[in-house]
């Protein structure tokens, strides 16, 4: 989408303006860096031990379940600090 240069709030702005319901990230600092109050977009934080595909794939079922109940302007953590 040509958004590689967008960071943090600008990325959220662009995704929300494009009509996305959610942004999926692995940025563990996101929860403290961004205020989602008043936004229509939500954030799903994949919380694994690293960003290797082998670590992220086990989170997919929980990600799917989290999307079903997603509320606008919220951050949902999927997984745990240890990737469990």
mmCIF file of the N, C-alpha and C atoms, coordinates in Angstrom:
data_MODEL
# 
_entry.id   MODEL 
# 
loop_
_atom_site.group_PDB 
_atom_site.id 
_atom_site.type_symbol 
_atom_site.label_atom_id 
_atom_site.label_alt_id 
_atom_site.label_comp_id 
_atom_site.label_asym_id 
_atom_site.label_entity_id 
_atom_site.label_seq_id 
_atom_site.pdbx_PDB_ins_code 
_atom_site.Cartn_x 
_atom_site.Cartn_y 
_atom_site.Cartn_z 
_atom_site.occupancy 
_atom_site.B_iso_or_equiv 
_atom_site.pdbx_formal_charge 
_atom_site.auth_seq_id 
_atom_site.auth_comp_id 
_atom_site.auth_asym_id 
_atom_site.auth_atom_id 
_atom_site.pdbx_PDB_model_num 
ATOM 1   N N  . UNK A 1 1  ? 0.820   -1.192  0.000  1.00 0.00 ? 1  UNK A N  1 
ATOM 2   C CA . UNK A 1 1  ? 0.000   0.000   0.000  1.00 0.00 ? 1  UNK A CA 1 
ATOM 3   C C  . UNK A 1 1  ? 0.863   1.254   0.000  1.00 0.00 ? 1  UNK A C  1 
ATOM 4   N N  . UNK A 1 2  ? 2.178   1.047   0.002  1.00 0.00 ? 2  UNK A N  1 
ATOM 5   C CA . UNK A 1 2  ? 3.054   2.206   -0.010 1.00 0.00 ? 2  UNK A CA 1 
ATOM 6   C C  . UNK A 1 2  ? 3.172   2.884   1.337  1.00 0.00 ? 2  UNK A C  1 
ATOM 7   N N  . UNK A 1 3  ? 2.912   2.152   2.403  1.00 0.00 ? 3  UNK A N  1 
ATOM 8   C CA . UNK A 1 3  ? 2.922   2.728   3.752  1.00 0.00 ? 3  UNK A CA 1 
ATOM 9   C C  . UNK A 1 3  ? 4.183   2.387   4.532  1.00 0.00 ? 3  UNK A C  1 
ATOM 10  N N  . UNK A 1 4  ? 5.195   1.873   3.883  1.00 0.00 ? 4  UNK A N  1 
ATOM 11  C CA . UNK A 1 4  ? 6.409   1.426   4.577  1.00 0.00 ? 4  UNK A CA 1 
ATOM 12  C C  . UNK A 1 4  ? 7.050   2.544   5.392  1.00 0.00 ? 4  UNK A C  1 
ATOM 13  N N  . UNK A 1 5  ? 6.933   3.771   4.920  1.00 0.00 ? 5  UNK A N  1 
ATOM 14  C CA . UNK A 1 5  ? 7.560   4.892   5.621  1.00 0.00 ? 5  UNK A CA 1 
ATOM 15  C C  . UNK A 1 5  ? 6.725   5.408   6.791  1.00 0.00 ? 5  UNK A C  1 
ATOM 16  N N  . UNK A 1 6  ? 5.481   4.958   6.899  1.00 0.00 ? 6  UNK A N  1 
ATOM 17  C CA . UNK A 1 6  ? 4.606   5.444   7.977  1.00 0.00 ? 6  UNK A CA 1 
ATOM 18  C C  . UNK A 1 6  ? 4.922   4.747   9.288  1.00 0.00 ? 6  UNK A C  1 
ATOM 19  N N  . UNK A 1 7  ? 4.928   5.499   10.351 1.00 0.00 ? 7  UNK A N  1 
ATOM 20  C CA . UNK A 1 7  ? 5.215   4.965   11.675 1.00 0.00 ? 7  UNK A CA 1 
ATOM 21  C C  . UNK A 1 7  ? 4.105   5.361   12.638 1.00 0.00 ? 7  UNK A C  1 
ATOM 22  N N  . UNK A 1 8  ? 3.873   4.513   13.616 1.00 0.00 ? 8  UNK A N  1 
ATOM 23  C CA . UNK A 1 8  ? 3.017   4.781   14.767 1.00 0.00 ? 8  UNK A CA 1 
ATOM 24  C C  . UNK A 1 8  ? 1.698   5.466   14.421 1.00 0.00 ? 8  UNK A C  1 
ATOM 25  N N  . UNK A 1 9  ? 1.504   6.688   14.896 1.00 0.00 ? 9  UNK A N  1 
ATOM 26  C CA . UNK A 1 9  ? 0.237   7.394   14.729 1.00 0.00 ? 9  UNK A CA 1 
ATOM 27  C C  . UNK A 1 9  ? -0.130  7.633   13.282 1.00 0.00 ? 9  UNK A C  1 
ATOM 28  N N  . UNK A 1 10 ? 0.861   7.922   12.432 1.00 0.00 ? 10 UNK A N  1 
ATOM 29  C CA . UNK A 1 10 ? 0.592   8.155   11.011 1.00 0.00 ? 10 UNK A CA 1 
ATOM 30  C C  . UNK A 1 10 ? 0.101   6.877   10.329 1.00 0.00 ? 10 UNK A C  1 
ATOM 31  N N  . UNK A 1 11 ? 0.658   5.744   10.749 1.00 0.00 ? 11 UNK A N  1 
ATOM 32  C CA . UNK A 1 11 ? 0.208   4.458   10.214 1.00 0.00 ? 11 UNK A CA 1 
ATOM 33  C C  . UNK A 1 11 ? -1.232  4.181   10.651 1.00 0.00 ? 11 UNK A C  1 
ATOM 34  N N  . UNK A 1 12 ? -1.531  4.428   11.904 1.00 0.00 ? 12 UNK A N  1 
ATOM 35  C CA . UNK A 1 12 ? -2.902  4.259   12.390 1.00 0.00 ? 12 UNK A CA 1 
ATOM 36  C C  . UNK A 1 12 ? -3.858  5.175   11.647 1.00 0.00 ? 12 UNK A C  1 
ATOM 37  N N  . UNK A 1 13 ? -3.472  6.424   11.446 1.00 0.00 ? 13 UNK A N  1 
ATOM 38  C CA . UNK A 1 13 ? -4.307  7.377   10.710 1.00 0.00 ? 13 UNK A CA 1 
ATOM 39  C C  . UNK A 1 13 ? -4.615  6.866   9.306  1.00 0.00 ? 13 UNK A C  1 
ATOM 40  N N  . UNK A 1 14 ? -3.582  6.403   8.608  1.00 0.00 ? 14 UNK A N  1 
ATOM 41  C CA . UNK A 1 14 ? -3.750  5.931   7.231  1.00 0.00 ? 14 UNK A CA 1 
ATOM 42  C C  . UNK A 1 14 ? -4.633  4.692   7.184  1.00 0.00 ? 14 UNK A C  1 
ATOM 43  N N  . UNK A 1 15 ? -4.414  3.750   8.090  1.00 0.00 ? 15 UNK A N  1 
ATOM 44  C CA . UNK A 1 15 ? -5.213  2.523   8.110  1.00 0.00 ? 15 UNK A CA 1 
ATOM 45  C C  . UNK A 1 15 ? -6.666  2.832   8.436  1.00 0.00 ? 15 UNK A C  1 
ATOM 46  N N  . UNK A 1 16 ? -6.888  3.717   9.380  1.00 0.00 ? 16 UNK A N  1 
ATOM 47  C CA . UNK A 1 16 ? -8.252  4.088   9.751  1.00 0.00 ? 16 UNK A CA 1 
ATOM 48  C C  . UNK A 1 16 ? -8.939  4.810   8.584  1.00 0.00 ? 16 UNK A C  1 
ATOM 49  N N  . UNK A 1 17 ? -8.235  5.729   7.942  1.00 0.00 ? 17 UNK A N  1 
ATOM 50  C CA . UNK A 1 17 ? -8.797  6.475   6.808  1.00 0.00 ? 17 UNK A CA 1 
ATOM 51  C C  . UNK A 1 17 ? -9.122  5.551   5.635  1.00 0.00 ? 17 UNK A C  1 
ATOM 52  N N  . UNK A 1 18 ? -8.353  4.477   5.486  1.00 0.00 ? 18 UNK A N  1 
ATOM 53  C CA . UNK A 1 18 ? -8.583  3.517   4.406  1.00 0.00 ? 18 UNK A CA 1 
ATOM 54  C C  . UNK A 1 18 ? -9.726  2.560   4.725  1.00 0.00 ? 18 UNK A C  1 
ATOM 55  N N  . UNK A 1 19 ? -10.281 2.653   5.931  1.00 0.00 ? 19 UNK A N  1 
ATOM 56  C CA . UNK A 1 19 ? -11.424 1.829   6.292  1.00 0.00 ? 19 UNK A CA 1 
ATOM 57  C C  . UNK A 1 19 ? -11.092 0.514   6.960  1.00 0.00 ? 19 UNK A C  1 
ATOM 58  N N  . UNK A 1 20 ? -9.844  0.341   7.377  1.00 0.00 ? 20 UNK A N  1 
ATOM 59  C CA . UNK A 1 20 ? -9.482  -0.890  8.077  1.00 0.00 ? 20 UNK A CA 1 
ATOM 60  C C  . UNK A 1 20 ? -10.112 -0.910  9.463  1.00 0.00 ? 20 UNK A C  1 
ATOM 61  N N  . UNK A 1 21 ? -10.521 -2.088  9.901  1.00 0.00 ? 21 UNK A N  1 
ATOM 62  C CA . UNK A 1 21 ? -11.075 -2.261  11.242 1.00 0.00 ? 21 UNK A CA 1 
ATOM 63  C C  . UNK A 1 21 ? -9.982  -2.500  12.269 1.00 0.00 ? 21 UNK A C  1 
ATOM 64  N N  . UNK A 1 22 ? -8.871  -3.083  11.813 1.00 0.00 ? 22 UNK A N  1 
ATOM 65  C CA . UNK A 1 22 ? -7.813  -3.453  12.755 1.00 0.00 ? 22 UNK A CA 1 
ATOM 66  C C  . UNK A 1 22 ? -6.444  -3.378  12.108 1.00 0.00 ? 22 UNK A C  1 
ATOM 67  N N  . UNK A 1 23 ? -5.450  -3.168  12.966 1.00 0.00 ? 23 UNK A N  1 
ATOM 68  C CA . UNK A 1 23 ? -4.048  -3.201  12.586 1.00 0.00 ? 23 UNK A CA 1 
ATOM 69  C C  . UNK A 1 23 ? -3.404  -4.298  13.425 1.00 0.00 ? 23 UNK A C  1 
ATOM 70  N N  . UNK A 1 24 ? -2.687  -5.192  12.775 1.00 0.00 ? 24 UNK A N  1 
ATOM 71  C CA . UNK A 1 24 ? -1.990  -6.269  13.484 1.00 0.00 ? 24 UNK A CA 1 
ATOM 72  C C  . UNK A 1 24 ? -0.518  -5.900  13.540 1.00 0.00 ? 24 UNK A C  1 
ATOM 73  N N  . UNK A 1 25 ? 0.065   -5.961  14.742 1.00 0.00 ? 25 UNK A N  1 
ATOM 74  C CA . UNK A 1 25 ? 1.460   -5.571  14.917 1.00 0.00 ? 25 UNK A CA 1 
ATOM 75  C C  . UNK A 1 25 ? 2.176   -6.545  15.848 1.00 0.00 ? 25 UNK A C  1 
ATOM 76  N N  . UNK A 1 26 ? 3.498   -6.517  15.788 1.00 0.00 ? 26 UNK A N  1 
ATOM 77  C CA . UNK A 1 26 ? 4.331   -7.260  16.730 1.00 0.00 ? 26 UNK A CA 1 
ATOM 78  C C  . UNK A 1 26 ? 5.118   -6.291  17.607 1.00 0.00 ? 26 UNK A C  1 
ATOM 79  N N  . UNK A 1 27 ? 4.838   -4.996  17.476 1.00 0.00 ? 27 UNK A N  1 
ATOM 80  C CA . UNK A 1 27 ? 5.528   -3.941  18.226 1.00 0.00 ? 27 UNK A CA 1 
ATOM 81  C C  . UNK A 1 27 ? 5.033   -3.928  19.673 1.00 0.00 ? 27 UNK A C  1 
ATOM 82  N N  . UNK A 1 28 ? 5.835   -4.487  20.583 1.00 0.00 ? 28 UNK A N  1 
ATOM 83  C CA . UNK A 1 28 ? 5.424   -4.595  21.990 1.00 0.00 ? 28 UNK A CA 1 
ATOM 84  C C  . UNK A 1 28 ? 5.320   -3.257  22.695 1.00 0.00 ? 28 UNK A C  1 
ATOM 85  N N  . UNK A 1 29 ? 5.937   -2.228  22.148 1.00 0.00 ? 29 UNK A N  1 
ATOM 86  C CA . UNK A 1 29 ? 5.837   -0.908  22.741 1.00 0.00 ? 29 UNK A CA 1 
ATOM 87  C C  . UNK A 1 29 ? 4.592   -0.149  22.306 1.00 0.00 ? 29 UNK A C  1 
ATOM 88  N N  . UNK A 1 30 ? 3.844   -0.715  21.405 1.00 0.00 ? 30 UNK A N  1 
ATOM 89  C CA . UNK A 1 30 ? 2.691   -0.035  20.837 1.00 0.00 ? 30 UNK A CA 1 
ATOM 90  C C  . UNK A 1 30 ? 1.681   0.389   21.900 1.00 0.00 ? 30 UNK A C  1 
ATOM 91  N N  . UNK A 1 31 ? 1.459   -0.466  22.866 1.00 0.00 ? 31 UNK A N  1 
ATOM 92  C CA . UNK A 1 31 ? 0.448   -0.185  23.899 1.00 0.00 ? 31 UNK A CA 1 
ATOM 93  C C  . UNK A 1 31 ? 0.753   1.088   24.678 1.00 0.00 ? 31 UNK A C  1 
ATOM 94  N N  . UNK A 1 32 ? 2.014   1.384   24.877 1.00 0.00 ? 32 UNK A N  1 
ATOM 95  C CA . UNK A 1 32 ? 2.373   2.582   25.636 1.00 0.00 ? 32 UNK A CA 1 
ATOM 96  C C  . UNK A 1 32 ? 2.662   3.783   24.740 1.00 0.00 ? 32 UNK A C  1 
ATOM 97  N N  . UNK A 1 33 ? 2.838   3.539   23.440 1.00 0.00 ? 33 UNK A N  1 
ATOM 98  C CA . UNK A 1 33 ? 3.181   4.615   22.517 1.00 0.00 ? 33 UNK A CA 1 
ATOM 99  C C  . UNK A 1 33 ? 1.971   5.284   21.885 1.00 0.00 ? 33 UNK A C  1 
ATOM 100 N N  . UNK A 1 34 ? 0.843   4.588   21.828 1.00 0.00 ? 34 UNK A N  1 
ATOM 101 C CA . UNK A 1 34 ? -0.311  5.100   21.100 1.00 0.00 ? 34 UNK A CA 1 
ATOM 102 C C  . UNK A 1 34 ? -1.557  5.150   21.974 1.00 0.00 ? 34 UNK A C  1 
ATOM 103 N N  . UNK A 1 35 ? -2.342  6.201   21.786 1.00 0.00 ? 35 UNK A N  1 
ATOM 104 C CA . UNK A 1 35 ? -3.621  6.352   22.463 1.00 0.00 ? 35 UNK A CA 1 
ATOM 105 C C  . UNK A 1 35 ? -4.707  6.019   21.445 1.00 0.00 ? 35 UNK A C  1 
ATOM 106 N N  . UNK A 1 36 ? -5.491  4.994   21.721 1.00 0.00 ? 36 UNK A N  1 
ATOM 107 C CA . UNK A 1 36 ? -6.524  4.563   20.789 1.00 0.00 ? 36 UNK A CA 1 
ATOM 108 C C  . UNK A 1 36 ? -7.888  5.167   21.097 1.00 0.00 ? 36 UNK A C  1 
ATOM 109 N N  . UNK A 1 37 ? -7.969  5.959   22.142 1.00 0.00 ? 37 UNK A N  1 
ATOM 110 C CA . UNK A 1 37 ? -9.243  6.568   22.521 1.00 0.00 ? 37 UNK A CA 1 
ATOM 111 C C  . UNK A 1 37 ? -9.803  7.384   21.361 1.00 0.00 ? 37 UNK A C  1 
ATOM 112 N N  . UNK A 1 38 ? -11.062 7.168   21.063 1.00 0.00 ? 38 UNK A N  1 
ATOM 113 C CA . UNK A 1 38 ? -11.729 7.907   20.002 1.00 0.00 ? 38 UNK A CA 1 
ATOM 114 C C  . UNK A 1 38 ? -11.476 7.375   18.598 1.00 0.00 ? 38 UNK A C  1 
ATOM 115 N N  . UNK A 1 39 ? -10.679 6.345   18.462 1.00 0.00 ? 39 UNK A N  1 
ATOM 116 C CA . UNK A 1 39 ? -10.401 5.776   17.135 1.00 0.00 ? 39 UNK A CA 1 
ATOM 117 C C  . UNK A 1 39 ? -11.434 4.711   16.790 1.00 0.00 ? 39 UNK A C  1 
ATOM 118 N N  . UNK A 1 40 ? -11.648 4.525   15.505 1.00 0.00 ? 40 UNK A N  1 
ATOM 119 C CA . UNK A 1 40 ? -12.538 3.456   15.051 1.00 0.00 ? 40 UNK A CA 1 
ATOM 120 C C  . UNK A 1 40 ? -11.750 2.192   14.730 1.00 0.00 ? 40 UNK A C  1 
ATOM 121 N N  . UNK A 1 41 ? -10.442 2.310   14.611 1.00 0.00 ? 41 UNK A N  1 
ATOM 122 C CA . UNK A 1 41 ? -9.579  1.169   14.338 1.00 0.00 ? 41 UNK A CA 1 
ATOM 123 C C  . UNK A 1 41 ? -9.102  0.570   15.654 1.00 0.00 ? 41 UNK A C  1 
ATOM 124 N N  . UNK A 1 42 ? -8.879  -0.721  15.649 1.00 0.00 ? 42 UNK A N  1 
ATOM 125 C CA . UNK A 1 42 ? -8.348  -1.417  16.816 1.00 0.00 ? 42 UNK A CA 1 
ATOM 126 C C  . UNK A 1 42 ? -6.985  -1.995  16.478 1.00 0.00 ? 42 UNK A C  1 
ATOM 127 N N  . UNK A 1 43 ? -6.263  -2.403  17.496 1.00 0.00 ? 43 UNK A N  1 
ATOM 128 C CA . UNK A 1 43 ? -4.924  -2.964  17.305 1.00 0.00 ? 43 UNK A CA 1 
ATOM 129 C C  . UNK A 1 43 ? -4.874  -4.340  17.941 1.00 0.00 ? 43 UNK A C  1 
ATOM 130 N N  . UNK A 1 44 ? -4.344  -5.284  17.194 1.00 0.00 ? 44 UNK A N  1 
ATOM 131 C CA . UNK A 1 44 ? -4.085  -6.631  17.700 1.00 0.00 ? 44 UNK A CA 1 
ATOM 132 C C  . UNK A 1 44 ? -2.576  -6.780  17.788 1.00 0.00 ? 44 UNK A C  1 
ATOM 133 N N  . UNK A 1 45 ? -2.081  -6.995  18.994 1.00 0.00 ? 45 UNK A N  1 
ATOM 134 C CA . UNK A 1 45 ? -0.649  -7.118  19.244 1.00 0.00 ? 45 UNK A CA 1 
ATOM 135 C C  . UNK A 1 45 ? -0.286  -8.591  19.371 1.00 0.00 ? 45 UNK A C  1 
ATOM 136 N N  . UNK A 1 46 ? 0.478   -9.098  18.415 1.00 0.00 ? 46 UNK A N  1 
ATOM 137 C CA . UNK A 1 46 ? 0.954   -10.477 18.482 1.00 0.00 ? 46 UNK A CA 1 
ATOM 138 C C  . UNK A 1 46 ? 2.165   -10.507 19.402 1.00 0.00 ? 46 UNK A C  1 
ATOM 139 N N  . UNK A 1 47 ? 1.987   -11.109 20.545 1.00 0.00 ? 47 UNK A N  1 
ATOM 140 C CA . UNK A 1 47 ? 2.997   -11.097 21.597 1.00 0.00 ? 47 UNK A CA 1 
ATOM 141 C C  . UNK A 1 47 ? 3.694   -12.452 21.654 1.00 0.00 ? 47 UNK A C  1 
ATOM 142 N N  . UNK A 1 48 ? 4.793   -12.563 20.920 1.00 0.00 ? 48 UNK A N  1 
ATOM 143 C CA . UNK A 1 48 ? 5.555   -13.806 20.880 1.00 0.00 ? 48 UNK A CA 1 
ATOM 144 C C  . UNK A 1 48 ? 6.999   -13.528 21.271 1.00 0.00 ? 48 UNK A C  1 
ATOM 145 N N  . UNK A 1 49 ? 7.766   -14.587 21.458 1.00 0.00 ? 49 UNK A N  1 
ATOM 146 C CA . UNK A 1 49 ? 9.151   -14.414 21.903 1.00 0.00 ? 49 UNK A CA 1 
ATOM 147 C C  . UNK A 1 49 ? 10.017  -13.740 20.851 1.00 0.00 ? 49 UNK A C  1 
ATOM 148 N N  . UNK A 1 50 ? 9.634   -13.885 19.561 1.00 0.00 ? 50 UNK A N  1 
ATOM 149 C CA . UNK A 1 50 ? 10.340  -13.218 18.470 1.00 0.00 ? 50 UNK A CA 1 
ATOM 150 C C  . UNK A 1 50 ? 9.390   -13.089 17.288 1.00 0.00 ? 50 UNK A C  1 
ATOM 151 N N  . UNK A 1 51 ? 9.863   -12.582 16.173 1.00 0.00 ? 51 UNK A N  1 
ATOM 152 C CA . UNK A 1 51 ? 8.992   -12.372 15.017 1.00 0.00 ? 51 UNK A CA 1 
ATOM 153 C C  . UNK A 1 51 ? 9.193   -13.414 13.923 1.00 0.00 ? 51 UNK A C  1 
ATOM 154 N N  . UNK A 1 52 ? 9.827   -14.520 14.272 1.00 0.00 ? 52 UNK A N  1 
ATOM 155 C CA . UNK A 1 52 ? 9.976   -15.609 13.310 1.00 0.00 ? 52 UNK A CA 1 
ATOM 156 C C  . UNK A 1 52 ? 8.613   -16.218 13.024 1.00 0.00 ? 52 UNK A C  1 
ATOM 157 N N  . UNK A 1 53 ? 8.403   -16.647 11.801 1.00 0.00 ? 53 UNK A N  1 
ATOM 158 C CA . UNK A 1 53 ? 7.134   -17.233 11.406 1.00 0.00 ? 53 UNK A CA 1 
ATOM 159 C C  . UNK A 1 53 ? 6.759   -18.409 12.298 1.00 0.00 ? 53 UNK A C  1 
ATOM 160 N N  . UNK A 1 54 ? 7.741   -19.217 12.672 1.00 0.00 ? 54 UNK A N  1 
ATOM 161 C CA . UNK A 1 54 ? 7.470   -20.364 13.550 1.00 0.00 ? 54 UNK A CA 1 
ATOM 162 C C  . UNK A 1 54 ? 6.924   -19.942 14.911 1.00 0.00 ? 54 UNK A C  1 
ATOM 163 N N  . UNK A 1 55 ? 7.254   -18.749 15.360 1.00 0.00 ? 55 UNK A N  1 
ATOM 164 C CA . UNK A 1 55 ? 6.745   -18.236 16.631 1.00 0.00 ? 55 UNK A CA 1 
ATOM 165 C C  . UNK A 1 55 ? 5.364   -17.605 16.475 1.00 0.00 ? 55 UNK A C  1 
ATOM 166 N N  . UNK A 1 56 ? 5.104   -17.033 15.309 1.00 0.00 ? 56 UNK A N  1 
ATOM 167 C CA . UNK A 1 56 ? 3.839   -16.335 15.083 1.00 0.00 ? 56 UNK A CA 1 
ATOM 168 C C  . UNK A 1 56 ? 2.700   -17.258 14.665 1.00 0.00 ? 56 UNK A C  1 
ATOM 169 N N  . UNK A 1 57 ? 2.993   -18.293 13.897 1.00 0.00 ? 57 UNK A N  1 
ATOM 170 C CA . UNK A 1 57 ? 1.940   -19.184 13.411 1.00 0.00 ? 57 UNK A CA 1 
ATOM 171 C C  . UNK A 1 57 ? 1.065   -19.782 14.513 1.00 0.00 ? 57 UNK A C  1 
ATOM 172 N N  . UNK A 1 58 ? 1.624   -20.191 15.650 1.00 0.00 ? 58 UNK A N  1 
ATOM 173 C CA . UNK A 1 58 ? 0.760   -20.737 16.708 1.00 0.00 ? 58 UNK A CA 1 
ATOM 174 C C  . UNK A 1 58 ? -0.246  -19.725 17.274 1.00 0.00 ? 58 UNK A C  1 
ATOM 175 N N  . UNK A 1 59 ? -0.037  -18.440 17.017 1.00 0.00 ? 59 UNK A N  1 
ATOM 176 C CA . UNK A 1 59 ? -0.949  -17.412 17.515 1.00 0.00 ? 59 UNK A CA 1 
ATOM 177 C C  . UNK A 1 59 ? -2.159  -17.195 16.605 1.00 0.00 ? 59 UNK A C  1 
ATOM 178 N N  . UNK A 1 60 ? -2.123  -17.769 15.408 1.00 0.00 ? 60 UNK A N  1 
ATOM 179 C CA . UNK A 1 60 ? -3.189  -17.524 14.437 1.00 0.00 ? 60 UNK A CA 1 
ATOM 180 C C  . UNK A 1 60 ? -4.573  -17.920 14.949 1.00 0.00 ? 60 UNK A C  1 
ATOM 181 N N  . UNK A 1 61 ? -4.771  -19.079 15.583 1.00 0.00 ? 61 UNK A N  1 
ATOM 182 C CA . UNK A 1 61 ? -6.115  -19.394 16.088 1.00 0.00 ? 61 UNK A CA 1 
ATOM 183 C C  . UNK A 1 61 ? -6.614  -18.371 17.117 1.00 0.00 ? 61 UNK A C  1 
ATOM 184 N N  . UNK A 1 62 ? -5.754  -17.948 18.017 1.00 0.00 ? 62 UNK A N  1 
ATOM 185 C CA . UNK A 1 62 ? -6.142  -16.941 19.014 1.00 0.00 ? 62 UNK A CA 1 
ATOM 186 C C  . UNK A 1 62 ? -6.393  -15.590 18.351 1.00 0.00 ? 62 UNK A C  1 
ATOM 187 N N  . UNK A 1 63 ? -5.648  -15.283 17.313 1.00 0.00 ? 63 UNK A N  1 
ATOM 188 C CA . UNK A 1 63 ? -5.858  -14.051 16.560 1.00 0.00 ? 63 UNK A CA 1 
ATOM 189 C C  . UNK A 1 63 ? -7.246  -14.056 15.923 1.00 0.00 ? 63 UNK A C  1 
ATOM 190 N N  . UNK A 1 64 ? -7.598  -15.180 15.310 1.00 0.00 ? 64 UNK A N  1 
ATOM 191 C CA . UNK A 1 64 ? -8.922  -15.306 14.699 1.00 0.00 ? 64 UNK A CA 1 
ATOM 192 C C  . UNK A 1 64 ? -10.040 -15.134 15.717 1.00 0.00 ? 64 UNK A C  1 
ATOM 193 N N  . UNK A 1 65 ? -9.864  -15.712 16.894 1.00 0.00 ? 65 UNK A N  1 
ATOM 194 C CA . UNK A 1 65 ? -10.875 -15.582 17.951 1.00 0.00 ? 65 UNK A CA 1 
ATOM 195 C C  . UNK A 1 65 ? -10.962 -14.145 18.446 1.00 0.00 ? 65 UNK A C  1 
ATOM 196 N N  . UNK A 1 66 ? -9.823  -13.475 18.552 1.00 0.00 ? 66 UNK A N  1 
ATOM 197 C CA . UNK A 1 66 ? -9.803  -12.094 19.039 1.00 0.00 ? 66 UNK A CA 1 
ATOM 198 C C  . UNK A 1 66 ? -10.486 -11.148 18.065 1.00 0.00 ? 66 UNK A C  1 
ATOM 199 N N  . UNK A 1 67 ? -10.348 -11.400 16.787 1.00 0.00 ? 67 UNK A N  1 
ATOM 200 C CA . UNK A 1 67 ? -10.951 -10.534 15.770 1.00 0.00 ? 67 UNK A CA 1 
ATOM 201 C C  . UNK A 1 67 ? -12.471 -10.559 15.864 1.00 0.00 ? 67 UNK A C  1 
ATOM 202 N N  . UNK A 1 68 ? -13.031 -11.702 16.194 1.00 0.00 ? 68 UNK A N  1 
ATOM 203 C CA . UNK A 1 68 ? -14.490 -11.844 16.280 1.00 0.00 ? 68 UNK A CA 1 
ATOM 204 C C  . UNK A 1 68 ? -15.089 -10.886 17.303 1.00 0.00 ? 68 UNK A C  1 
ATOM 205 N N  . UNK A 1 69 ? -14.434 -10.703 18.431 1.00 0.00 ? 69 UNK A N  1 
ATOM 206 C CA . UNK A 1 69 ? -14.963 -9.883  19.521 1.00 0.00 ? 69 UNK A CA 1 
ATOM 207 C C  . UNK A 1 69 ? -14.334 -8.497  19.595 1.00 0.00 ? 69 UNK A C  1 
ATOM 208 N N  . UNK A 1 70 ? -13.625 -8.083  18.572 1.00 0.00 ? 70 UNK A N  1 
ATOM 209 C CA . UNK A 1 70 ? -12.891 -6.829  18.588 1.00 0.00 ? 70 UNK A CA 1 
ATOM 210 C C  . UNK A 1 70 ? -13.813 -5.621  18.690 1.00 0.00 ? 70 UNK A C  1 
ATOM 211 N N  . UNK A 1 71 ? -13.478 -4.722  19.586 1.00 0.00 ? 71 UNK A N  1 
ATOM 212 C CA . UNK A 1 71 ? -14.233 -3.484  19.765 1.00 0.00 ? 71 UNK A CA 1 
ATOM 213 C C  . UNK A 1 71 ? -13.383 -2.324  19.232 1.00 0.00 ? 71 UNK A C  1 
ATOM 214 N N  . UNK A 1 72 ? -14.011 -1.337  18.588 1.00 0.00 ? 72 UNK A N  1 
ATOM 215 C CA . UNK A 1 72 ? -13.261 -0.190  18.062 1.00 0.00 ? 72 UNK A CA 1 
ATOM 216 C C  . UNK A 1 72 ? -12.465 0.535   19.149 1.00 0.00 ? 72 UNK A C  1 
ATOM 217 N N  . UNK A 1 73 ? -11.274 0.972   18.794 1.00 0.00 ? 73 UNK A N  1 
ATOM 218 C CA . UNK A 1 73 ? -10.451 1.761   19.699 1.00 0.00 ? 73 UNK A CA 1 
ATOM 219 C C  . UNK A 1 73 ? -9.809  0.981   20.828 1.00 0.00 ? 73 UNK A C  1 
ATOM 220 N N  . UNK A 1 74 ? -9.672  -0.322  20.661 1.00 0.00 ? 74 UNK A N  1 
ATOM 221 C CA . UNK A 1 74 ? -9.071  -1.135  21.715 1.00 0.00 ? 74 UNK A CA 1 
ATOM 222 C C  . UNK A 1 74 ? -7.779  -1.786  21.226 1.00 0.00 ? 74 UNK A C  1 
ATOM 223 N N  . UNK A 1 75 ? -6.953  -2.186  22.164 1.00 0.00 ? 75 UNK A N  1 
ATOM 224 C CA . UNK A 1 75 ? -5.764  -2.965  21.871 1.00 0.00 ? 75 UNK A CA 1 
ATOM 225 C C  . UNK A 1 75 ? -5.950  -4.314  22.532 1.00 0.00 ? 75 UNK A C  1 
ATOM 226 N N  . UNK A 1 76 ? -5.776  -5.368  21.758 1.00 0.00 ? 76 UNK A N  1 
ATOM 227 C CA . UNK A 1 76 ? -5.908  -6.735  22.266 1.00 0.00 ? 76 UNK A CA 1 
ATOM 228 C C  . UNK A 1 76 ? -4.569  -7.436  22.083 1.00 0.00 ? 76 UNK A C  1 
ATOM 229 N N  . UNK A 1 77 ? -4.054  -7.961  23.183 1.00 0.00 ? 77 UNK A N  1 
ATOM 230 C CA . UNK A 1 77 ? -2.785  -8.701  23.154 1.00 0.00 ? 77 UNK A CA 1 
ATOM 231 C C  . UNK A 1 77 ? -3.097  -10.167 22.899 1.00 0.00 ? 77 UNK A C  1 
ATOM 232 N N  . UNK A 1 78 ? -2.467  -10.734 21.870 1.00 0.00 ? 78 UNK A N  1 
ATOM 233 C CA . UNK A 1 78 ? -2.649  -12.138 21.503 1.00 0.00 ? 78 UNK A CA 1 
ATOM 234 C C  . UNK A 1 78 ? -1.339  -12.853 21.762 1.00 0.00 ? 78 UNK A C  1 
ATOM 235 N N  . UNK A 1 79 ? -1.357  -13.836 22.659 1.00 0.00 ? 79 UNK A N  1 
ATOM 236 C CA . UNK A 1 79 ? -0.153  -14.552 23.041 1.00 0.00 ? 79 UNK A CA 1 
ATOM 237 C C  . UNK A 1 79 ? 0.339   -14.059 24.390 1.00 0.00 ? 79 UNK A C  1 
ATOM 238 N N  . UNK A 1 80 ? 1.591   -14.317 24.657 1.00 0.00 ? 80 UNK A N  1 
ATOM 239 C CA . UNK A 1 80 ? 2.162   -13.889 25.931 1.00 0.00 ? 80 UNK A CA 1 
ATOM 240 C C  . UNK A 1 80 ? 3.599   -13.458 25.723 1.00 0.00 ? 80 UNK A C  1 
ATOM 241 N N  . UNK A 1 81 ? 4.167   -12.870 26.758 1.00 0.00 ? 81 UNK A N  1 
ATOM 242 C CA . UNK A 1 81 ? 5.570   -12.424 26.694 1.00 0.00 ? 81 UNK A CA 1 
ATOM 243 C C  . UNK A 1 81 ? 6.509   -13.554 26.301 1.00 0.00 ? 81 UNK A C  1 
ATOM 244 N N  . UNK A 1 82 ? 6.178   -14.799 26.688 1.00 0.00 ? 82 UNK A N  1 
ATOM 245 C CA . UNK A 1 82 ? 7.048   -15.935 26.399 1.00 0.00 ? 82 UNK A CA 1 
ATOM 246 C C  . UNK A 1 82 ? 6.633   -16.649 25.113 1.00 0.00 ? 82 UNK A C  1 
ATOM 247 N N  . UNK A 1 83 ? 5.624   -16.108 24.421 1.00 0.00 ? 83 UNK A N  1 
ATOM 248 C CA . UNK A 1 83 ? 5.194   -16.722 23.188 1.00 0.00 ? 83 UNK A CA 1 
ATOM 249 C C  . UNK A 1 83 ? 4.357   -17.962 23.382 1.00 0.00 ? 83 UNK A C  1 
ATOM 250 N N  . UNK A 1 84 ? 3.773   -18.095 24.545 1.00 0.00 ? 84 UNK A N  1 
ATOM 251 C CA . UNK A 1 84 ? 2.968   -19.283 24.847 1.00 0.00 ? 84 UNK A CA 1 
ATOM 252 C C  . UNK A 1 84 ? 1.530   -19.087 24.414 1.00 0.00 ? 84 UNK A C  1 
# 
